[in-house]
Amino acid sequence: MIRLTKLISVLAFLLCTNMSFADSIKLAVTTSFNNSGLSDVLLPKIESDIGVNIKLLVVGTGQALRLGASGDVDAILVHSQKAEEKFVNDGHGSHRREIMYNDFVIIGPRADPANVRSAESIKEAFELIKDLSVPFISRGDESGTHKMEMSLWRSFDFRPNHFGDWYKSVGSGMGASLNISASIGAYILSDRASWLNFKNKSDLDILFEGDKLLFNQYSFIPINPNRHKHVQSALTKKLESWLTSKTAETMINSYKIDGKALFKFNATYNE
């Protein structure tokens, strides 16, 4: 009788464990999304509404894409459109679904030695920083923010690899990079959500914003089940349906810090 009771207990434990695995998915998200604090608001509601426990892997966009390509996660939430489209075209993702957006801003010391506040475009802002060789922090980590920064420099025919010591590539996430910027009074490109949720603002401020080139789209990509049979495609569909629902729209649009919205929902609803 004792042996039978133990056996039943073991079977019950294994059953609960398997159910737990079946109802969990791995989602790779960017450090900027995690730094915003929005995940702390959304995840409990998602689990309550659809019964899916989401295990976040917080990495840069480049690493998230690599995790997705190797099948180490079930889906990714990233913000680098060209890299995302290539990822899907290469067969790693089943499709790309736009969820929300914010924008990038240039952060720098309030004294603004490069006079970036006077710039009328992001191109002019970058030119001012480059021409005066004032300290600039680059994330240097293949994240969506880093990819955007590199794309901007190159689109203006500037070559960061040839910049002097004023240009510092730190290989860090958004929060850590902002901390470095605060410690030395350097300029930095940041997504607005990370900046608004950043605690150690020190002597830093937003010095440039509003250029249409700084648009920052976040998209959800399920990993292709034809490429990786083990991915939880049914659960990622449930998650995608929730992320494109009116509930998600309300929660994303109403998430604010100090009265300022961090993201704007722009997904199309499921039919």
N, C-alpha and C positions, 0 to 999 in steps of 0.2 A: 504494500500500500504506500509506504514511504517512497519507494522507487518510482511508482506511478505518479505520485504527486510531484516529485522532482522533475520527471519527464514532461508532465503537463506544464510546469513552470518554465522549463527550458523552451518548449515549443511556443508558449505564449510570448516569451521574450523575443524569440527569433521572428515570430509573426509581427510583433510590434516594431521590431527593428527594420524588417523589410518594408512595412507600411510607411515607416518614417522615411526610408530611402526613396520609396516610390513617390512620396508627396513632397520631395525636396528637389530643387534644381540649383545648379551652379551658374551664377550670372557674373561675368566679368564687367566691371564698371570702371570708369575713369576716376582718378583721384579728385578731379575738379567736381564731379558729381557727388562723390562721397563727402568732400570737404564742405559742400553747400549745406549739409544737414538734412536735405530733402529725403534721403533714403531712410532716416530715422523716423520720419513721418509716414512714408508710404508703406514700408515693409509690414508693420503690424496690421495695417488695414488690408493689405493684399492677402495676408495669411488668414485674417478673419473672414474676408469675403469669399475667397475661392479655395481656401484650404491648402495653399502652396507655401511651403517654407523656402525662402530664398537665401542661399548661402552666397554672400558677396565675395568676390575676389577683386580687391581694389588695386588697380594697376594703371599705367599709362595706356593710351589708345593702342600704341604699337604692340605692347605686350598682350593686351586684350585680344588683338587680332591674331597674334601667334597662338595664344591659348585656344582660340576658336578654331584655327586651322588644324591644330593637333587633336581636336576633340576633347580637350580637357575641361571644357565648360559646355553648358547647354545653350547659352545665348550670350550676347554681348550688348552693352549699351555704351556707345562711344560717340565721338564728335570730330570726325575728319572725313568729309564726304568723298573725296577722291579715293582715299584708302579703303573706305567702306565699299564703294562701288566696285573696285578691283577685287576685293574680298569675295563679293557675291558673284561677280563675273567669272572668277576662278573656281567657283563651285563650292566654296567653303561655307557660305551662308545660303539659306533658302531664298531670302529676300531681305530688303531693307525697308524699315517702317519708321518714318519720321514721327517723333513724339513731342518734342518741345524745343524751345530755343531761348538763348539769351544773347549776350554779345561780349566781345573782348574789349578791354580798356587798357590804356597805358597808365600805370601807377608810377609815381616818382616822389621825390622829396618836395615838400611844400615850397621851398625856396626856388625850385625849378630852374637850375642853372642853365639848362638848354632852352628855356623859354618855350617849352612844349605847349603850354596853354595858348600860345598865340597861333598855333598851327591850324590851318584850315582843312587839312587832310591827313590821313595816316602816313602818306608818303612824305609830306612835309615834316611831320613829327619825327619820323625815323631819320630823315636827313639832318634835322637839327641835332639829334643825339649823336649821329655818326660824325658830323662835321666838327663838333666840339669835343668828341671823344670822352664824353661823360660816362661814368660807370653804368653798365647795362647788364642785367642778369638774364641769361637764357636758361630755360629748364634743361635743355640738352638731353632729354630722356625719351624721345620719339613719341611723346604724348600728343594728343590732339592740339594742345596749346603750343607745343614746340613745333609741330608740323605747320600750324598756322603762321607762327613767327617766321620760320624759314621761308615759307611761301611768300610772305610779304616782302622780306628783304630781297629775295630773288626777283620778284615781280618788278621791283624798282631798280633792278640791275646792280644790286649790292651783293658782295660776297663775304658772308660772315666768317668763312675760313681764313680770310685775309685780314680780319680786323685785328687791332692791337690788344694790349692788356686791359683796356677799358671794357672789353666785351668778355664776360665771364660765363662759360658754360658749366653749370653745376651738377647736372645729372640727377636732379631731385624732383619730387612731387611739387604740387602747387603751393601747399602750405609751407614746406621747408624752403622753397625758393623765395617766397614772400618774406620769410623770416630773414634770409640772407640779405635781401634787398633792404629790409628795415634796418639791419645792423650796419650797413655801409652807406645808406642813402643813395641807392641805385635805382634806375628806371627798370621797369619790368612789364611785360605783357601778361595780363591775367584775365581769366574769365570773370565776369561780373559777380557770379554767385560765390565763388571762392573768396573774392575780395570782401563782399558784404559780410560773410561769415568769419572772416579772419579777425582774430582778437588782438594781435600784436601790431596794430597799425602804426604805432610810433609816430614818426614825422612824415608819414606817407599820405598821399591823397590821389584821387583820380585827376589826372592832368589832361587826358585826351579821351574823347568818346564820340560816338555818333556816326562815324564813317560806315557806309554800307558794306565796305570790305570786311568789317569786323563782326559781321553776322556769325552766330555760333549755333549750329543745328546739332541736336542730340538725336540719335537714331537707334532703334532696337533691331538686332539681327539674330534670328534663330539659326543655330548651326544646322547645316544640311544633314538630315537623317540618312540620306542616300550615301553620304560620304562617311558618316560615323553612326552605325546602327544603334549604338548604346545611348545616344542622347535622348533626353526626355521630351520628345517632340510634342506629345499631347499636353504636357504641363506648360511648355513654352507657349503653346497656342492659347491656353487659358490665361497665362500672364499677359500675352500681347493683347488679348481681348480686354483685359482689365485696364491696361495702360492706355488704351484708345477709347475708354468709356467716359461718360459724363462725370462719373465719380472721380476719375483720375483728373479730368479737366478742372473740376472744382478745387481739388486738393492742390494741384500744381500751381494754378493761378492764384490761389489764396495764400500760398506759402511766402511769408515775408519776414524780413529782418529789419527792425527799426522802421517799420512801415513801408519798406521798399521791396517790391516783388523781385524774386531771383530768376524765375523762369516764366515763359509764356507757352501754354499748350497749343500745338498746331497740328495734332494728329487728325486724320480723317476717321470718322466713326465707322465701325463695322456695320455692314448692312444687316 
